[in-house]
Amino acid sequence: MRKNVLFADNEHELLHSLKQQFAEYQEAFSIITVENGKKAIKKLSQEDISLVITNLNMPNTDGFGLLFHVKEFYPDIPVIVMAEDSTPEMKSLVFEAGAVGCIEKPFKIGVLAELIFDWLQHETDGGILRNVSSGMFLQLIEMEQKTCTIRLRDRASGKRGVLFFRNGELLDARINGVAKGEEAAYHIFSWDEVTLSIQNSCRCYDKNIEGNLQAILLEAMRLKDEVVVVVPTTIVDTGASESDAGDGRSKRREYRIITKLSDFVYVEFSLEMPEGKRKHYRLNVINYSRYGIGILVPEKDFDLLNLLKKGTVINEVTFSASWALITVDMTIRHITKLEEGPYAGMYSVGVETRELITSAQPAQEKELNH
């Protein structure tokens, strides 16, 4: 799988030149370019980034602001600084801010390419395991008291997560920059089949997860059993006899399809606006727990906030997963402005619905109707 390298620099000519000159490496990694730190922060929340390379002097969040953001929210992603002045004092400042390297402008593409390959290789220097259950493997990490960074990709949903271990202790977790800490760990451990890569180092030092790994795994399994979606669906039996087909009738059976709540990635619904027109909304699911679901309202949809308050019911909301759809009514629980992180300035709307959060039913249970 190709990895993504994010370049942040306000010199448009340089970014254009980098895209051209790194074209020969496109089988190994892709180049994503942005003009300032603010756009880089947004890209980090949207894309799976393996390495950040940034200029220091930029408008709308400079290189140091970007460094501090990556250090706090994405400690597993290394940052290389491009600087016009790479004095010992400057290098000391950028390394203290979290950079792993510093290259002086102007530079030769070959030198920068060597730096990129060196840091990309660290992501998997401990190996890759495909289509495995993470639980048992991660308990071995704890038993062997390993220090490492584990990157995981859920086969079913495509979601990506990161776990940070130091001396066998689980320090922190995140999912695509959206969920952190215990919430992220619970959902990562609920994934049934993952591909994971091992990095034999960990740049995370703060412990943001309470309890040991075994307790987190057990709680994740409990929540996984609790939080499911039961989707009734009617199946047409295509094996109808000729006599059945003669009168245009066929047998129908209703089955229960069970999917985890964490599989859902966005919601869709329509509302009537003050001027009488209806507007369609499609919003991302950004977090979920046994208490409800959080959906993200970006700036372009802020008009929605004027229509919502605690207790508002929105009818016929479609929750979409990679393989399932369910349409239900949802109730607004809270509206919270996000003050920090990749979605700072946006709003999280907490919602709940009886139909969506329910007790699990045995997967083999069937109900025959008609």
Buried (B, 14 or more C-beta within 10 A) or exposed (E): EEBBBBBBBBBEEBBEEBBEBBEEBEEBBBBBBBBBBBBBBEBBBEBBBBBBBBBBEBEEBBBBBBBBBBBEBBBBBBBBBBBEEBEEEBBEBBBEBBBBBBBBEEEEBEEBBEBBEEBBEBBBEBEEBEEBEBBEBBBEBBEEEBBBBBBBBBBBBEBBBBBBBBEBBBBBBBBBBBBBBBBBBBBBBBBEEBBBBBBEEBBBEEEBBEEEBEEBBEBBBEBBEBBBBBBEEEEEEEEBEEEEEEEEEBBEBEBBBBBBBBBBBBBBBEBEEEEEEEBEBEBBBBBBBEEBBBBBBEEEBEEBEEBBEEEBEBEEBBBBBEEBEBBBBBBBBEBEEBEEBBBEEBBBBBBEBEBBBBEBEEEEEEEEEE
